[in-house]
Amino acid sequence: MEELRWFFRALGRVMRRRMRHAWRNRQLWNLLLNVASVFFMASLARWWLPARARAILLQTTLALLSVWAGVRISRLSAKALRYLQQQRSREAERFVLVYEATLEPYSETLCQLASQALQEAEAYLQTTLTGTMRSVHITTRELESTLRGNRIEYSGTAHREAESIFVVYNPDTDALYRTLLHEWAHVITARWHEDEPALFLEGIAVATAHHTEPIRAHAAALYFLHYFPSRPLAFLLDRTGFYDPQWQYAHYAWAGSFTLYLIERFGMARFREFYTHCRQREEDRAFQQVFGMSMGQAEMLWREYLHAQLPESMRTEQLQKALEDRLRWATIDGEGILVVQALSVQMVQARPDHWLGYYGQAYCAFWKGDLHGALHAFEQANAAPVQSDDALRGRAWFECGLLCDLLQRRERAIKCYQTALQYPDHEDARAAYHARATRYLATPYDYAERYRFLTEVQQVN
């Protein structure tokens, strides 16, 4: 009887979600348009084609549909069979653990982690899942990518209707455990509300994964506030805006930190009340009713908390980290001299011992034509106490060699090229420098070579 109730509950959830999202995603309109198109074409065929031609057309269409359906079913069946052949399962007290065969040596650990994560998520969210018809699927990224036919970017997903979770195996036990907490939180909060705005749907899951160390979640949110241009949290209520691939990491961090802030200030009971009554496009009303303020006011208090009340050492660390990453990508992507110059000045002021700020200044001076100023900045970068061993540092040495060749300092240029080759080459073919450094060790770099290379890059772009 319990299994039957679970089945009908899951079926009801699927139907409600499909009907609720069909109008918003225009799936219903597409279905109606396709049906109308079929009837329209059938009517035209009836009036304009003879009976024999209509019969041939109908038979041809049915044959093509049968072939298409057969191919699709065969491919899906083959994938399903391959997946089943590589799976093992074991029953835990409250769920069935399904895992890839290669993970057999870790089956006991995986079962314990999944069970412990479920108990901890229930305790934090103050909600207990009843019944036993749920499953935990753990597989490797390689198998998932093969079965789906593309590279997967997620670490876990939750099927809230079936109360089952799918997690990609991670040898880092702490990261795997946080993923399990995150996905269990989705299953549990589906009992509160089945169609919560994305900001709070993901926010409570991130909060659950980091509830034992909230300062870590707040630090990540502060980092992205410094790294990205700020967006109002109201923009993240809609799923389309929230799951933008370019901003997704920042959105998850902001959602988790904002949710943790609300729970820390008002408690889990009041947040659950808000979560239960919150509806699409009525979020501000729910904020006023439960928290006594608008969502915009809560966001301002949250931002003030991150910038003023987190430990000073943490705020300084996140600012410097964001500034360093921002400057790296600005130079790699060629965002423009004004942007790189402003970031470089900030970097030198914040970290006068780090090479990257001086490299940014050298980069700007080089492209402004100030070769002597660029060389001075390059030498400051080379003498800075804090260095790195990545591709950008190698490219900086390579560009210093180019500059020395242009200034006819051949011995120094050779040393710079040789030093650059000790660092890894850049993954992007347009920024790769090993082959060019090897070429310029034999033949000096000059202005004619510079303009030839710029012309080649422009043609490629």
C-alpha positions in Angstrom: 0.0 0.0 0.0 2.9 2.4 0.8 4.4 1.7 -2.6 1.1 2.5 -4.3 0.6 5.7 -2.4 4.2 6.7 -3.4 3.6 6.0 -7.0 0.4 8.1 -7.2 2.0 10.9 -5.3 5.0 11.0 -7.7 2.6 10.8 -10.7 0.6 13.7 -9.4 3.7 15.8 -8.9 4.9 15.1 -12.4 1.5 16.1 -13.9 1.3 19.2 -11.8 4.8 20.4 -12.7 4.2 19.6 -16.4 1.0 21.5 -16.6 2.4 24.4 -14.5 5.5 24.8 -16.7 4.0 24.0 -20.1 2.4 27.4 -20.5 5.6 29.3 -19.3 7.9 27.3 -21.6 5.5 27.4 -24.5 5.5 23.6 -24.8 1.7 23.6 -24.9 1.6 26.2 -27.6 4.1 24.2 -29.7 2.1 21.0 -29.3 -1.1 22.8 -30.4 0.7 24.3 -33.3 2.0 21.0 -34.5 -1.4 19.4 -34.2 -3.0 22.2 -36.1 -0.3 21.9 -38.8 -1.0 18.2 -39.2 -4.8 18.8 -39.7 -4.1 21.7 -42.1 -1.8 19.6 -44.2 -4.3 16.7 -44.1 -7.0 19.0 -45.3 -4.9 20.3 -48.2 -4.0 16.8 -49.2 -7.7 15.8 -49.2 -8.7 18.6 -51.5 -5.7 18.8 -53.8 -4.4 15.2 -54.1 -6.1 12.2 -55.6 -7.0 9.2 -53.4 -4.2 7.0 -54.7 -1.6 9.7 -54.0 -3.0 10.3 -50.5 -2.7 6.6 -49.8 0.9 6.5 -51.0 1.7 9.6 -49.0 0.1 8.2 -45.9 2.0 4.9 -46.2 5.3 6.7 -46.8 4.7 8.9 -43.7 3.8 5.9 -41.5 6.9 4.0 -42.7 9.2 7.0 -42.0 7.7 7.4 -38.6 8.1 3.7 -37.9 11.8 3.8 -38.9 12.4 6.9 -36.8 10.7 5.4 -33.8 12.5 2.2 -34.2 15.9 3.9 -34.4 15.1 6.0 -31.3 13.8 3.0 -29.3 16.9 1.0 -30.3 19.3 3.7 -29.3 17.6 4.3 -25.9 17.3 0.5 -25.3 21.0 0.1 -26.0 21.9 2.9 -23.7 19.7 1.6 -21.0 21.1 -2.0 -21.3 24.6 -0.7 -21.2 23.8 1.4 -18.2 22.2 -1.6 -16.4 25.1 -3.8 -17.2 27.5 -1.5 -15.4 25.4 -0.9 -12.3 25.3 -2.6 -8.9 22.8 -1.9 -6.1 22.3 -2.5 -2.5 19.5 -1.7 -0.1 20.0 0.7 2.8 17.5 1.3 5.5 15.6 4.2 3.8 16.7 4.1 0.1 18.2 1.9 -2.6 21.8 2.7 -3.5 22.6 2.2 -7.2 26.3 2.7 -8.2 28.6 2.0 -11.0 30.4 -1.4 -10.9 33.8 0.3 -10.8 32.8 1.8 -7.5 32.3 -1.6 -5.8 35.3 -1.1 -3.5 33.7 2.1 -2.1 30.1 0.8 -1.9 30.0 0.7 1.9 31.5 4.2 2.2 29.0 5.5 -0.4 26.1 4.0 1.4 27.2 5.5 4.8 27.7 8.9 3.2 24.3 8.9 1.6 22.6 7.8 4.8 24.4 10.3 6.9 23.8 13.1 4.5 20.0 12.3 4.5 19.9 12.4 8.3 21.9 15.6 8.5 19.7 17.3 5.9 16.6 16.3 7.7 17.9 17.6 11.0 18.9 20.9 9.6 15.7 21.4 7.6 13.6 20.1 10.5 11.7 17.8 8.1 11.6 14.0 8.0 11.0 12.1 4.8 8.6 9.2 5.3 8.4 6.0 3.2 11.2 4.1 1.6 10.6 4.3 -2.2 13.6 6.4 -3.1 17.0 5.8 -4.7 20.5 7.2 -4.7 22.4 6.8 -8.0 26.2 7.3 -8.0 28.1 7.1 -11.2 31.4 8.3 -12.7 31.6 11.4 -14.9 33.0 9.3 -17.8 30.0 6.9 -17.9 27.5 9.7 -17.6 29.2 11.6 -20.5 29.2 8.5 -22.7 25.5 7.7 -22.1 24.4 11.3 -22.6 26.6 11.9 -25.6 28.1 15.1 -24.3 30.2 16.5 -21.5 28.3 16.9 -18.3 29.0 20.0 -16.1 26.9 19.2 -13.0 27.9 17.2 -9.9 24.4 16.1 -9.0 20.7 16.3 -9.8 17.6 15.6 -7.9 14.3 14.1 -9.2 12.0 15.7 -6.7 8.9 13.9 -8.0 10.4 10.4 -7.5 12.4 11.6 -4.4 15.6 10.2 -6.0 19.0 11.8 -6.4 21.8 11.3 -9.0 25.4 12.2 -8.0 28.6 12.1 -9.9 31.3 10.3 -7.9 34.1 12.5 -6.5 37.1 11.0 -4.8 37.1 14.1 -2.5 34.8 12.8 0.3 34.0 16.2 1.6 32.9 17.5 -1.8 30.9 14.3 -2.4 29.2 14.7 0.9 28.3 18.3 0.3 26.8 17.3 -3.1 24.7 14.6 -1.3 23.5 17.2 1.2 22.6 19.6 -1.6 20.5 17.0 -3.5 18.8 15.6 -0.5 17.8 19.2 0.4 16.0 19.5 -3.0 14.1 16.3 -2.2 13.1 17.4 1.3 12.1 21.0 0.4 9.8 19.6 -2.3 7.6 18.6 0.6 7.4 22.3 1.5 6.7 23.7 -1.9 7.0 22.2 -5.4 7.5 25.2 -7.5 9.7 27.7 -5.6 11.6 30.5 -7.4 15.1 29.4 -8.5 16.8 31.8 -6.1 15.4 30.1 -3.0 15.1 26.6 -4.6 18.9 26.5 -5.0 19.6 28.8 -2.1 18.2 26.4 0.5 20.1 23.5 -1.0 23.5 25.4 -1.0 22.7 26.6 2.6 22.1 23.0 3.6 25.4 21.9 2.1 27.3 24.6 4.0 25.3 25.0 7.2 28.2 23.8 9.4 30.5 26.4 7.9 28.4 29.3 6.8 31.3 31.7 6.7 32.7 29.7 3.7 29.5 30.3 1.8 29.5 34.0 2.6 33.1 34.3 1.5 32.3 32.7 -1.9 29.4 35.1 -2.3 31.6 38.1 -1.5 34.2 36.9 -3.9 31.7 36.9 -6.8 30.3 40.3 -5.8 33.8 41.6 -6.3 34.5 39.5 -9.4 31.3 40.1 -11.4 29.3 43.2 -11.9 26.5 43.2 -9.4 23.1 41.9 -10.3 20.0 42.4 -8.2 18.8 39.2 -6.6 15.3 39.7 -8.1 16.9 38.8 -11.4 17.7 35.3 -10.0 14.1 34.5 -9.2 13.5 33.3 -12.8 15.0 30.0 -13.8 16.3 31.3 -17.1 18.3 34.1 -15.5 19.5 32.0 -12.6 20.8 29.1 -14.7 22.8 31.3 -17.2 26.0 29.2 -17.7 28.3 32.2 -17.7 27.0 33.4 -14.3 25.9 30.1 -12.7 28.6 29.8 -10.1 28.0 33.3 -8.9 24.3 32.8 -8.8 24.6 29.6 -6.7 27.0 31.4 -4.3 24.7 34.4 -3.9 21.6 32.3 -3.4 23.2 30.2 -0.7 24.7 33.1 1.2 21.4 35.1 1.0 19.4 32.1 2.2 21.9 31.5 5.1 21.7 35.1 6.1 17.9 34.9 6.3 18.0 31.7 8.3 20.7 33.0 10.6 18.7 36.2 11.3 15.1 34.9 11.4 15.5 31.1 12.1 14.6 28.1 10.1 10.9 28.0 11.1 10.2 31.5 9.7 12.2 30.8 6.5 10.2 27.6 6.0 7.0 29.6 6.4 8.2 32.1 3.8 9.3 29.2 1.5 5.9 27.5 1.8 3.9 30.6 0.9 6.2 32.2 -1.7 4.8 32.2 -5.2 6.1 33.3 -8.6 5.9 37.1 -8.9 4.6 37.4 -5.3 7.9 37.1 -3.6 7.9 40.7 -2.2 4.5 40.2 -0.6 5.8 37.0 1.1 8.8 38.9 2.4 6.6 41.6 3.9 4.3 39.1 5.5 7.0 36.8 7.1 10.1 39.0 7.5 8.5 42.5 7.8 10.6 44.0 5.0 10.8 44.0 1.2 13.1 41.7 -0.6 15.1 44.7 -1.8 15.6 45.8 1.8 16.7 42.3 2.8 19.2 42.3 -0.1 20.7 45.6 1.0 21.1 44.3 4.6 22.7 41.1 3.2 25.2 43.1 1.1 26.0 45.3 4.1 26.6 42.2 6.2 29.0 40.7 3.6 31.0 44.0 3.2 31.0 45.2 6.8 30.5 42.3 9.2 32.6 39.4 7.9 36.1 39.2 9.4 38.4 41.8 8.0 41.0 39.2 7.0 38.4 37.3 5.0 37.1 40.3 3.2 40.7 41.4 2.3 41.5 37.9 1.1 38.4 37.6 -1.1 39.0 41.1 -2.6 42.6 40.3 -3.5 41.6 36.9 -4.9 38.8 38.4 -7.0 41.1 41.2 -8.2 43.8 38.8 -9.2 41.4 36.6 -11.2 39.8 39.6 -12.8 43.1 41.0 -13.9 44.2 37.6 -15.3 41.1 37.2 -17.5 41.3 40.9 -18.5 44.8 40.4 -19.9 44.0 37.0 -21.5 40.8 38.2 -23.1 42.2 41.6 -24.1 39.5 43.6 -22.5 41.1 46.9 -23.2 43.9 49.1 -21.8 41.7 51.2 -19.6 40.3 48.2 -17.8 43.6 46.4 -17.4 45.3 49.7 -16.3 42.7 50.3 -13.6 42.9 46.7 -12.3 46.7 46.8 -12.4 46.8 49.9 -10.2 44.5 48.3 -7.7 46.5 45.1 -7.7 49.8 46.9 -7.1 48.3 48.9 -4.3 46.7 45.7 -2.7 49.6 43.3 -3.4 52.9 45.2 -4.1 54.7 41.9 -3.6 52.8 40.1 -6.4 54.0 40.0 -10.0 50.6 40.2 -11.7 50.0 43.9 -11.1 53.3 44.9 -12.6 52.6 42.6 -15.6 49.3 44.4 -16.2 51.1 47.7 -16.2 53.7 46.3 -18.6 50.9 45.0 -20.8 49.3 48.4 -21.1 52.6 50.3 -21.6 53.6 47.8 -24.4 50.3 48.4 -26.3 50.5 52.1 -25.8 54.0 52.1 -27.4 55.9 53.0 -24.3 58.5 50.3 -24.7 60.9 51.6 -22.0 58.1 51.9 -19.5 56.9 48.4 -20.4 60.4 47.0 -19.8 60.6 48.7 -16.4 57.3 47.2 -15.4 58.3 43.7 -16.8 61.5 43.8 -14.7 59.4 44.7 -11.6 57.2 41.7 -12.3 60.2 39.5 -12.7 61.7 40.7 -9.4 58.5 40.5 -7.3 58.7 38.1 -4.3 55.4 36.4 -5.2 55.5 34.5 -8.5 53.4 31.7 -10.0 54.1 28.8 -12.3 51.2 28.9 -14.7 50.9 29.6 -18.4 50.2 33.3 -17.9 53.5 33.7 -16.1 55.3 32.0 -18.9 53.6 34.2 -21.4 54.7 37.3 -19.4 58.3 36.1 -19.7 57.8 35.5 -23.5 56.4 39.0 -24.0 59.3 40.4 -22.0 61.6 38.7 -24.5 59.7 40.3 -27.4 60.1 43.7 -25.9 63.9 43.1 -25.3 64.2 42.1 -29.0 62.4 45.3 -30.1 64.8 47.3 -27.9 67.8 45.3 -29.4 68.7 43.7 -26.1 69.3 40.3 -27.6 71.0 38.6 -24.7 68.2 39.5 -22.3 65.6 38.4 -24.9 67.2 35.0 -25.2 67.2 34.5 -21.4 63.5 35.6 -21.3 62.5 33.1 -24.1 64.4 30.3 -22.3 62.7 31.1 -19.0 59.3 31.2 -20.8 59.8 27.7 -22.1 60.1 26.4 -18.5 56.4 27.2 -17.9 53.4 25.3 -19.4 52.1 26.4 -22.8 48.7 28.1 -23.0 45.7 25.9 -23.8 44.3 28.4 -26.2 46.0 28.1 -29.6 45.8 31.9 -30.1 47.7 32.5 -26.8 50.2 29.6 -27.1 53.7 30.9 -27.0 56.1 27.9 -26.9 56.4 27.5 -30.7 57.0 31.2 -31.2 59.5 31.4 -28.3 61.5 28.6 -30.0 61.4 30.4 -33.3 62.5 33.7 -31.8 65.4 32.1 -30.1 66.8 31.4 -33.5 65.6 34.5 -35.3 65.2 37.8 -33.4 61.7 39.4 -33.1 61.4 42.7 -34.9 58.7 45.2 -35.9 58.0 43.5 -39.3 57.4 40.2 -37.4 55.1 42.0 -35.0 52.9 43.4 -37.7 52.9 40.0 -39.5 51.7 38.3 -36.4 49.0 40.9 -35.7 47.7 40.4 -39.2 47.5 36.7 -38.8 45.6 37.0 -35.5 43.2 39.4 -37.1 42.5 37.0 -39.9 41.9 34.1 -37.5 39.5 36.2 -35.3 
